[in-house]
Amino acid sequence: MLIKTKNGELWHNDREGSKEALVLRYANCSLRCYLCYAQRYAYLSTNNDDVKSSNVTNCIQSLRGLSAEAAWIRIQGGEPLINDERSTETAQIAAESLKYLSENRTYNEPRVVIQTNGLWFAKTSIDKVKRFVSTLKNALESVDFGRIVIEISFKGPNIGDANLYALSRASSITSVFAHQLQAFKNLIEEIKCEVWQDEVHRLAIYPVAGLGPHIGNPGFIPLSSVVSPKDEELPLFHKETWSSNFSDLVKLFRTTTTTWHKVYSDYLLKHGDKLPIEGMDSSMFQFGWISQIEKRAELQRFVSLNIRADWRNRSLNLFKDKYHVLQTIIDQASSDLVAKVSELKIDFYNSVPSFHYPYL
């Protein structure tokens, strides 16, 4: 498997909110998202010094050689579940990560978070999904505390938006939305039958709005391909853009959280029935696509058509090296669009780490 390294290290130590986190990032992905922060090594090129091959043994040995006092561990990409082989390896690494956190306990309820586009759960056999879930269940049963969390990052609330944002170039996936819906249903059914019904309540699954505007402080605002009945622009994941299938998914998740309240007790207390959304806040993560603006004509065209900005947000000055280019190609968000962004808070909360991970 290919790993994104930092100073030659497999595991990255990140400060997230008030806690430390260890992050393992894979290279390569099954999608080609325009605004991916990791696009340089996820799908543009893996032929650089920041990417190297590794295996499960090396990852685990490297982890056990660390002295970091982490509260949680994230496994992400690229795509950590890109195929059968990598998914098996990711399950093993997640299991070992939970043991590591339990042995180096600095937080009363450590988390191991697997962030995925989820497509593998729809493409592979049910038997392989069962084996994946079984590995995680066995890990939980081997320690008395800690949780494993799976987040499926949805690329849009309808067919058009999901394909628009997730397929910037050729991919073996042609129906992102349908695959992601099936993936969530397959996985939640397997967890319910094989884990929760056996009274193991420390494995959770969440649908995440994988990209949207920052609700409380919009800077960059991704647009939906859907327009309102008044011919107004709508922010991605606004309720007016939801397909009936996405509405059903939200209902399924909300029913699941209340039916299996032992699994989701912390989440319900903090967030109620709202879903997490990864808002495009003015942070270093945005450099992933901003740095490619002048290198990829198709990206610049996509951004000019599908992103608006509230230039009154002074935090956008963080991108001063590209600020003139961004101002040239990105139109000012209308007051109506900004108002529509605020309406997202009815159904979503911004999944910033300090507000998100402790309660999963």
N, C-alpha and C positions, 0 to 999 in steps of 0.2 A: 504494500500500500504506500501511497505517496503522502508525506506529511509536510505541512507548512512549518518551517523552523524559524526561530528568532535567535540570532546570535549562536546558531548551531544547536540550540536546545529544542527538544520535541515539545516540551510543556512550557506554556507561557504563563507567567504570573501577572495577573491583572487585579487592580483594585476596583471593586465593584460596590458602590455604596459605602457602607461602613465595614465591609468584609473583604477578605482576600479570596480570589478565585484562581484555580488552575484551569487552563484552557488547552485542549488538543484540537488542532485544526488540520483537516484533511485537504489535500489538493484533489482536483477533478470533481465534476458534478454532472448530473444527468440533465440539468436545466441550463439555460443560458440567459439569466436574468439581466436586463439592461442595467439596473441600478444596484447590482450586487457589489457589496464592499470588497468581496474577495475575488472579483472576476479575473484579476491578473493571474492568479494561480488556480482558480476554479475551472476556467475554460479558455482563457486566452493563450496561456503558455505555462507549461510546467518545467520548461528548460531554463531554469535560473537557479542561482545559488541558494535561494531561500527555500527550495523544495528538495527533499531527499527521500529515498525509499527507506522504509523501516518495516518492522513486523510486530506482532503482538508481544513477543518476548522482550524486544528492545523497548517498546513503549512502557511495559510494566516495570522492567528493571530501571528505566530512567525515572519513572514515577517514584519508585521506592527509594531511589537515591536522593530525592529532594528533601529539604528540611522546611519547606514552606508551610505556614500555618493557614491552611485553606478552609473556608467554610463550605465551599461547594466546588464542584468540578463540572465544566462544560465540555462536551464533545460535539464538534460541529464541522463545518467545511467551508468551501466545497460541500460534499455530501457524504456523511458518515455511513449511509446505508445505500450506497450506489449499486451494489450487486450482492449476490449470495455470500461470496467470500468475505467481502468487507463487512457485511452485516453481522456475520458470525464473529469476526474479529472485534467489532465494536461492542457486541454484547459481552464478550470476554473482558474487554478493557473496562467497560462500565462496571462489571462485577468486581474487578480488582480495584477500581477507583473507590467503590463503596467501602471495601475492606480497608483501603489506605486511610480514608477519612475516619473510619471507626477506630483505627489504631492510633491516629494522630488527632484525636478529637479536640477541636477548638470551638466547636459550635454544637449546641445541644441537639440540633436536628439537621445534620449535613445533607446536602442534595447532590446527586449526580444527574445532570441534565443532558439529554441527547436531543439536539436540534436537527430536524430533518425535513425535507420536502415530502417525505412519506411515500413517494411513488413506489418504492420497493415492496411495501406491504400490499399493493394492488397487483404488482406484476409477478411476484413469486408465488410458490405454492403455499397453501394453508399449513402444510406440515412444517415448512421452514419458518413461517411466522410463529407456529407453536414452539419450535425449538428456541427461537429468539426470546420469546416471552418466558419460557421455562428457565433459561439461563439467568434472566433478571430475577425471577421469582426465587430461584435457589440462592442467589446472592443475598437477597433480602432475608431469607430464612436463616442464613448463616451468621447474621449479626442482629442485635436486638433493637437497633435504632438506625435512623437515616432513611432517606427516600430516593427512589429513582423516578425521574420525570421524563416523559417523552413529549416533545412539542412538535406538532406538525404545522409547518409554516405555509399557510394558504396564500397563493399568489394573486388571488382575486376572488370576488364573491359571485362571479358568473364566468361563463365560458370565454367571452370576448376579452375581459380584463385579465384573466389568468394567462391566456396565450399572449396577450399584448405585452405584459410585463415579464413573462418568463422565457420567451423564445426570441432572443435577439438574433439568433442564427440557427443553422441546422441542428436538430436534435432528434434522437430516436423517439421522443415523446411528442405526440401531436395533439393530445387531448389532456392538457394538464389538469383542468378542473375536474373532469370525470374520474381520472385516476386518483386525485387527492381525496375526493369524496369517498370512493370505494376503499381507499387505504384507511381512512379514519374509521369507517364502519367495520372493516375486517379486524383492525387492531383492537378496537374497543370491545368487540364481541369476544375476542380471544382472551383479553385481560379479564373481562367479566366472568367468563366461564372457568378459566384456569387459575385465576389469582384471587379476585375479590370474593368469589363464592367459597374459597378455602380460607376465608378470614385473614387474608394477607392484604392489608390496607395501605401499603407504603409504595405502591406503584401507581402513578397517575399519568393520564394522557390529556393533552390540551390542544385545541385548535387555536392557532395564533394568526391574526391578520398580519401577514408577513411583511407588509410594507404599507404605510399610510402616512398621513400628515401627523405631526405632533399636535395633539389635541389642545393642550393648554398654551402653547407658544409656537404657532405655526411659522415655519420659515419656508422650506421647500414643500410644496403641496402637489402630490401626484394626482392626476385627474383620472376619472373613470371614462371609459369609452361610452358609457351611458350618459345621456343628457336628461335634464328634468323636463316635465311636461311644459314648462315655461321656456324651454330652450336655454336653460342655464347650465353652466359647468358644475359638475359634482365632484367632490373629492373621492378618491378611491376608498371603498368600503362604507360609504354613506349608505344608510338603509334603503334609499331609493334605488341603489344599484344592485341590491341583493336579488339573486334569482330565487325561485321557490325552493330549489335544492339547497341553497345556502341557508335559507330560513329554516328548513328542516334540520340541517346540521346544527344550527344554533339551538333549536328546540331540543335536539337529542343531547347535546352537551349539557344544557341547563337541567334537563330531566335527570341525566346521569349524576350530576353533582349533588342533587338533592336526594336521589334514591340511594346513592353510595356516599352518604354524608361523612362516614368515617374516613374515607379517602380524601375528601375535599373540605374538611372542617375548617382548616386554617384559611383556605382560599375563600370560602363562603363568608367567613367573618370579616375578611378584609375587602373583598371585591364584590360580594353578592353574586348576581347573575351576569356581571359584565365579562367580556372577553378581552384578553390581552391584545394590544396592537403595537407593532414595532414602528413607532413614529419616526419620521425623518427629521430628528432633532439636529441642531447645528453642532455636530460632534465630529471627531476625527474619522469615524466610520464612513462618513460621506466622501472622504478623500478617495475611497476605492473607485468610485465612478467619476468623481470630479477630475481626478488625475488623468483619466482617459479621454476627456472631452475633446481635446485637440488632436488626439491620435486616432480616433474612430469617428469618421464622418456619420456613420449610421447612428452612433450614440448621440452625437450633437443634434442630429435631426430629431431623434426620439425625444430628447429632453426639451427641445424647442416646442414640440407639439404637445407634450404630455405633462410638463411640469410648470407650475406657476410659483411665484415667490412673493412673500410679503417683505419687501425690502426695508420696511420700518423695523424689522427684527435685527437689532444691532449685532446679535451673535453671528449673523451671516458674514460679518467682517472677518471671521476666523479663516475664511477662504480667500484672503486678500491676494494671494498669488494668481488666483483664477477669477477674482471678483469682476473684473472688467468683461471677461469672456462670458461669465454667467449672466451679468446684467444685459449683455448684448443679445443673448439668445433666449433668455427666459422672461416672459411677460409678467407684469405686475398682477398679483391676485386681486380680483375685485372684492369689494366689501361683502357682496353676497356670498362669494366663495368662502371667505374667511368665516362668515356666519355659519355656513354649512359645515365647516370643519368643527365648530364648537358643538354642533348637534351630534357628532360622533360619540360624545361623552355619555350619551344615553345608553349605549350598548358596549362601549369599550373603555379601557383604561390604558394609559401608556405603560408599557412593560419595562420601565427602567429598572436595573438590577435591584436597587435598595428597596423598591416598592413591589417587586415581583418575586424574586427567588425565595425570600424568607417565608413566603406564604403559599408556595406550591405544594 
